[in-house]
Amino acid sequence: MRDLKIPEQRHPEKARRPDNAQPKKPDWIRVRAPGGKGYEDTARIMRENKLVTVCEEAGCPNVGECWSQGHATMMIMGEVCTRACTFCNIATGKPPEDLDAFEPGRVADAVAKLGLNHVVITSVDRDDVEDGGAEHFAQTIRAIRHRAPATTIEILTPDFIKCAPSALEKVVEARPDVFNHNLETVPGLYPEVRPGARYFHSLRLLQRVKELDPSMFTKSGIMVGLGEDRQSVMQVMDDMRAADIDFLTIGQYLQPTPKHHRVDRFVHPDEFATYEKAAYGKGFLMVSATPLTRSSYHAGDDFAQLRAARNKKLGIA
């Protein structure tokens, strides 16, 4: 695992922020420390292929469970993000290198070696690249299709907010099985939590994916415990359904360091259950709402259920 304990090095823009107290985690979100042969094998494949994972960079609490099963979410386009979201532990600043033209091939090789049925590919934001890395995403999708044709592909993309419409079109034309872009939080918290993004732009991005390819599954997620209220969460659900988003994830926000946005509260599992029930009532095909839910957590199993839910809705056996 990478050293995630030096916030002034990973997040220079946060160095002068006052510390926020980090409350003790409740028992329901405690996880085991990573380890074991499966975990070590996954780590070795990542290192051999010189790949970055969001599991490590974002300090995901599920890394031990997922890596022990050979599941890792690969993060393309480097490990330095050009945004400065206050919830995120991925390093921020000016990326030190251009995009690596050989990375799509290395990702595809790792997918094949791991024998994945389903893979999630995400990235940092690269506002320094003209198309935001859209062509790099497309090349990665095509490389996986060539090297591991049986693997279904889920992508978790940036918002391409500074790019021409053709950027999104490039990615959709490469035909991933699931197009995910997270709204992350309710619109009222965007100025503090996601200052470089715009809520309705992100919502429109997902709506546009459906316009370009109505058959493509779309997915988005938010965190709770940032300071939102129930009514605002329900409004986000309604906004997502208006954009025809198929799959919703809701998870507990966990504060990476004292310099990050504070945890407003730890949401009880019973409240997550009410969000899940409400979301299904609003028409989502698939919902994952638990304290430990993350975008790529159990993504393969969830994709199988998502596809089955659509087939059932369409009357396909």
WOTA-V103737 format. One record per backbone hydrogen bond with DSSP energy under -0.5 kcal/mol. CO is the residue of the C=O (numbers start at 1). NH is the residue of the N-H. If there is no record, write none. Layout:
co={CO/CO}
nh={NH/NH}
This chain:
co={2/6/6/7/10/11/11/12/14/21/26/27/36/37/38/39/40/41/42/43/44/45/46/47/52/53/54/55/56/60/62/63/64/65/66/66/67/70/72/73/73/74/74/75/76/81/85/86/91/93/99/100/102/103/104/105/106/107/108/109/110/111/111/112/117/119/120/121/122/125/126/129/131/133/134/135/136/137/138/139/140/141/142/143/144/148/152/153/153/154/155/155/156/160/164/164/165/166/167/168/169/170/171/172/177/178/178/179/180/183/184/186/187/189/189/190/193/193/194/198/199/200/201/202/203/204/205/206/207/208/209/213/217/218/218/219/220/221/221/222/224/225/225/229/230/231/232/233/234/235/236/237/238/239/240/241/246/246/247/248/249/250/251/257/258/262/265/268/268/269/270/271/272/273/274/275/276/277/278/279/280/286/288/290/291/294/296/298/299/300/301/302/303/304/305/306/307/308/309/310/311/311/312/315}
nh={4/9/10/11/92/14/15/15/17/23/29/30/40/41/42/43/44/45/46/47/48/49/51/50/75/57/58/60/59/63/66/67/68/69/69/71/70/72/74/54/55/76/122/52/124/93/88/261/81/95/101/103/106/107/108/109/110/111/112/113/114/115/116/115/152/154/74/156/76/82/129/132/134/137/138/139/140/141/142/143/144/145/146/147/148/151/119/177/178/121/157/180/123/163/167/168/169/170/171/172/173/174/174/175/217/155/180/219/157/185/223/189/190/192/193/194/86/87/197/202/203/204/205/206/207/208/209/210/211/212/213/216/179/246/247/181/249/183/184/251/253/264/265/233/234/235/236/237/238/239/240/241/242/243/245/244/285/286/220/288/222/290/224/260/20/264/267/271/272/273/274/275/276/277/278/279/280/281/282/284/283/248/250/293/252/297/299/302/303/304/305/306/307/308/309/310/311/312/313/314/315/316/315/317}
